[in-house]
Amino acid sequence: MTTVVELQETNRAVPAVAGLHHVGLTVRDIAASEAWYTRVLGLVRAFVEPHGTGVGYAVVMTRPGTGLFLGLDHHPGADREIFSQLRTGLDHLALQVDSRTEIDEWIKHLDAIGVEHGALFESAEPAPHALVVFRDPDGIPIELFWFGG
């Protein structure tokens, strides 16, 4: 489905944004999630940050040599339910890879460490792209995405 959105004229300029800095994910078991993100995505702990409310904290992870930062958030009052993209909020997390060949390398890596994943998806429309999807311990879909257009 394609939707065309008409932009409304405005006299006000929108301030600049330099890019996406980080994503924070609320997780059920922070130690298990940290171990999983290390083993599967090669992330390492950068630091631990207490939440501003004084309750809970985030383990902030990074992929060395990249600008990727991911916060694994512990909220003591979280519902501990498995993730569902049918609730309002996050749908999935998509990570960019630089080449189509890297998608195949990721699939081999996921297979080697026993991480279940979906089938490789490739399409030429609207531009060449490929992806593979798998889920973290909380059920959050992670998409490895190559865009050739």
N, C-alpha and C positions, 0 to 999 in steps of 0.2 A: 504494500500500500504506500502510495506517495501522497503527501499532503503539501500543498503550496500555502505558504504563510505570507501574507502581505505585511510588510513592515510599516509601522506608523511613523510618520515624520515627527521629529522632535527637535527642539531648539537647543537641547542640552546634550553636551558631549559626554560619552561614557568614559570614565577613567580607564587607563591601560591595565592589562593583566599580562604578566610575563609567562605564564604557563601554570600547569598543575604542580603544586608543591608536594603534597602527600595525601594519602588516604588513610583514614582511621577506621578500623573494623572492630566492632564489639565481638569478642569471642567468649566461648563458654569455659575453656580451660586454657589459660594463657601459657602455661608451661608446655602443654602438648602442641599448641599452635606455634609457639616459637620454634620448637624442635622440628615441626613439619615444614615451616617456611624456610628453615635453614637447609634441611635435607632436600626439599623439592625445588626451591627457587634459588638456593645459594645466598639467601639473605643472612646478615649477621646483625647482632645487637649493636646499635649505635649508642643508645642511652635509655634510661628509664625516667619517665616524667610523671610526677604526681598530677592528678587532675586539679584544675583550679578550684573546684568545689571542696577540696580536702578529702574527698571520698573516691577511692579508685586510683588507677594509674594506667599508663600506657608503656608498653615495651616498644620503642621505636627501632625499627630494623631498616637496614639499607643494603643495597647490592653494591659492593665496592666497585669503584670506577664508573658508576652511573649516578644520575640524579634521582634515582628511585628511592623513596622513603615510604615506609608502611608502618602505621601505628597499630599495634594489637592492644585493644583497650579492654581493661578489666573494670567492670561496674559491679560492685557487690550486689546491687538490687536488680541486675539484669534477669530476664525471665528464663534464661538457659534453654530456650526452645531452639530447635534446629532452624537454620536460615530458610526463608522462603522468599523468592522474588515476587510472590503474589501479594506481599505486604508493601505498603508505601515505603519508599526509601530506595536503597541500593538494589539494582537488578543483577549486575555482575561487575567483575573487575577485569578489564582488558589490558594486557601488557603487550607492548609492541616489540616485534623482532625485526631485524634488518633485512632478512632475505627469506625467500620461499624455502630454501634448503634448511634454514634454521628450524622451521616447523617440523621437518622430518627428524632433525637432531633432537628436538624436544620430545617427540613421540617415542623415539628410542630410549631417551632418558627416563621418561615416565614408565615405560614398559619395564626397564631394568630395575627400577626401585619399587615396582608393584603398585603404581598409582593408576587407578582406573580412569579412563578418559573416553570421550566421544570419538566418533569417526572424524577423520580429516575432512574438512569442508573446503572446497575450492570453487571459485566463480570468477568469471571475466566481467561480470556486471555488478555495479556500475563501472568498476575498474578492476583489474586483476587483484585478487586477494585470496588469502587462505587462512584457516584458523583451526585450532583444536581446543576443546573445552574439557576441564576437569574440575573437581570440587575440593575445597579445603576441608579440614576436620569438622567445621561447622556447617558444611553444605553450601558455602558461598561459591558460585561458579567463577572460575578463573579462565579467561580466554587468552590464549597466546595468538596474536594477530599480526599477520604480514599484509601490508597494503602496497601494492606495486604501482598504483596510479598516482 
